Amino acid sequence: MLSKRTLVVGAALFVSAAMLIPAGSSASAAPLARPADPVALTGADLPGLVNGPKGNIVGFRWTGSAWAQLPIQIDERAVVNFGKIYNNPAAVFYGSQPALVNALVYTSGNLWTGNDPNRKFDDNDELAFMARDAGVLAPSGTQPTGTMLGTGVRVKINDPLDAPARRDTCTCTARLHTAGSCRVPGSST
């Protein structure tokens, strides 16, 4: 069942606005004027998916007649000390002691930052997909096959650069779910 939360998201280089609106909103979808731009959301934007395994999050779009899976990317981020980032724990940054200078950064075992200490999808991790991959508003009560009931989060995508009159008619949507029996591409689960 679809969550009662709907997110309004600007389809810009990064999300420019996100706010909750009722799930019963009946916006029709039209193509975005900037389909080459990504939509980027943090875990804080998607509280219904936080604390679940990253590999179980899947994205879908409604094609007008059926659900189709859309590619998503999840980037791990964490607050990391600059001394670790630059592999120099004794360095001084901005005139401060190394232990006092931290930043929210992308993490990876292949970088000096190391892996995200929280292996689950957390508030500061980032989920992205291309605006062109979004679909139209799905009929009420539908859910992608193989997803867990009650895990759906509808993402409503508007171009923040559109004129306000067009913003209400030029809407695309995507749905993010926790996988049940559907296969998650690239996942070992």
C-alpha positions in Angstrom: 0.0 0.0 0.0 1.3 3.4 -0.9 2.6 5.6 2.0 0.5 8.6 2.8 3.6 10.7 2.1 4.3 12.2 -1.3 7.5 14.2 -1.9 7.7 17.2 -4.1 11.2 17.2 -5.6 12.8 19.7 -8.0 14.5 17.9 -10.9 17.7 20.0 -10.8 21.4 19.1 -10.4 20.4 18.5 -6.8 17.0 18.5 -5.2 16.0 22.1 -4.7 12.8 21.7 -2.7 11.2 18.8 -0.9 8.0 18.9 1.1 5.2 16.6 2.0 1.9 16.7 0.2 -1.2 14.4 0.4 -0.8 11.2 -1.4 -4.2 11.7 -3.0 -2.9 14.5 -5.2 -4.2 14.1 -8.7 -1.5 15.7 -10.8 -1.2 14.5 -14.4 2.2 13.9 -15.8 3.9 15.6 -18.7 7.6 15.3 -19.8 10.1 17.5 -18.0 11.9 20.1 -20.0 15.2 19.0 -18.6 15.3 15.2 -18.9 19.1 14.9 -18.7 19.2 16.1 -15.1 19.3 13.7 -12.1 17.0 13.7 -9.1 18.9 13.4 -5.9 17.3 12.6 -2.5 18.9 12.0 0.9 17.6 9.4 3.3 16.2 12.4 5.3 13.9 13.0 2.3 12.8 9.3 2.3 12.2 8.5 6.0 10.1 5.4 5.0 13.2 3.8 3.6 15.7 4.7 6.3 17.4 1.9 8.3 16.7 -0.7 5.7 19.4 -2.6 3.6 20.6 -0.4 0.7 20.4 -3.4 -1.6 16.7 -3.9 -1.1 15.6 -0.4 -2.3 14.1 -0.5 -5.8 12.6 2.2 -8.1 9.6 1.9 -10.4 7.7 4.1 -12.8 4.2 3.8 -14.2 4.3 3.7 -18.0 0.6 4.4 -18.4 -0.3 0.8 -18.4 2.2 -1.1 -16.3 5.0 -0.8 -13.7 8.6 -0.7 -15.1 11.7 -0.8 -12.9 13.8 2.3 -13.1 17.6 2.4 -12.4 18.5 4.0 -9.1 21.9 4.7 -7.5 22.6 4.8 -3.8 25.7 6.7 -2.7 27.0 6.2 0.9 28.0 9.3 2.8 29.2 9.9 6.3 30.8 12.7 8.4 34.5 12.1 8.2 37.5 13.9 9.8 39.7 15.7 7.3 42.8 14.0 8.7 41.4 10.7 7.6 40.3 12.1 4.2 43.8 13.3 3.5 45.5 10.4 5.2 47.3 12.8 7.5 45.9 12.7 11.0 48.4 15.3 12.2 47.6 17.9 9.6 46.1 21.3 10.5 43.0 22.4 8.6 41.7 26.0 8.7 43.9 26.7 11.7 42.2 24.0 13.8 43.3 20.8 15.4 42.7 17.9 13.0 40.1 16.3 15.3 37.9 19.4 15.0 37.4 19.6 11.2 34.9 17.2 9.8 32.8 17.1 6.6 29.9 15.1 5.1 31.5 13.2 2.2 30.9 10.3 -0.1 32.5 7.1 1.3 34.0 4.0 -0.2 36.5 1.3 0.8 38.5 2.5 -2.2 39.0 6.0 -0.8 40.8 7.4 2.3 37.3 8.1 3.7 36.7 4.4 4.1 33.3 2.8 4.1 30.2 4.3 5.6 30.1 3.1 9.2 26.3 2.7 8.9 25.8 -0.1 6.3 22.0 0.6 6.1 20.3 3.4 4.1 20.6 6.2 6.6 19.6 9.9 6.7 22.7 11.2 5.0 23.0 8.6 2.2 21.9 9.8 -1.2 19.6 8.1 -3.7 19.6 9.3 -7.3 17.9 8.5 -10.6 17.6 10.3 -13.9 14.5 12.6 -14.3 13.9 11.1 -17.8 13.3 7.7 -16.2 10.3 8.9 -14.2 6.8 7.9 -15.3 3.3 9.2 -15.0 1.0 9.1 -11.9 -0.1 5.5 -11.3 -3.7 4.7 -10.6 -4.6 4.6 -6.9 -4.2 1.2 -5.2 -1.6 -0.2 -7.6 1.7 -1.6 -6.5 4.7 -3.0 -8.4 4.8 -6.9 -8.3 7.3 -8.3 -5.9 7.5 -5.2 -3.6 6.6 -5.3 0.1 3.3 -3.8 1.0 3.4 -0.5 2.8 6.9 0.4 1.7 6.0 2.6 -1.3 7.1 6.3 -1.3 5.9 8.4 -4.2 8.3 11.0 -5.5 6.7 13.9 -7.4 9.2 15.6 -9.7 8.7 19.2 -10.8 11.2 21.4 -12.6 11.8 24.3 -10.3 12.8 26.5 -13.2 9.4 26.2 -14.9 6.9 29.0 -14.6 4.5 28.4 -11.7 1.6 27.8 -14.1 3.5 25.1 -16.0 4.8 23.5 -12.7 1.4 22.2 -11.8 0.9 20.4 -15.2 4.5 19.3 -15.9 4.9 16.6 -13.3 6.5 13.2 -13.4 6.5 10.6 -10.7 8.6 7.6 -9.4 8.0 5.1 -6.7 10.6 3.7 -4.4 10.0 0.5 -2.5 11.6 -2.2 -0.4 12.0 -5.3 -2.5 10.1 -8.4 -1.6 10.4 -11.1 -4.1 11.6 -8.9 -7.1 15.2 -9.1 -8.1 17.3 -6.1 -7.3 19.8 -5.5 -10.1 23.4 -5.5 -8.9 22.4 -6.8 -5.5 23.7 -9.9 -3.8 20.5 -10.3 -1.9 
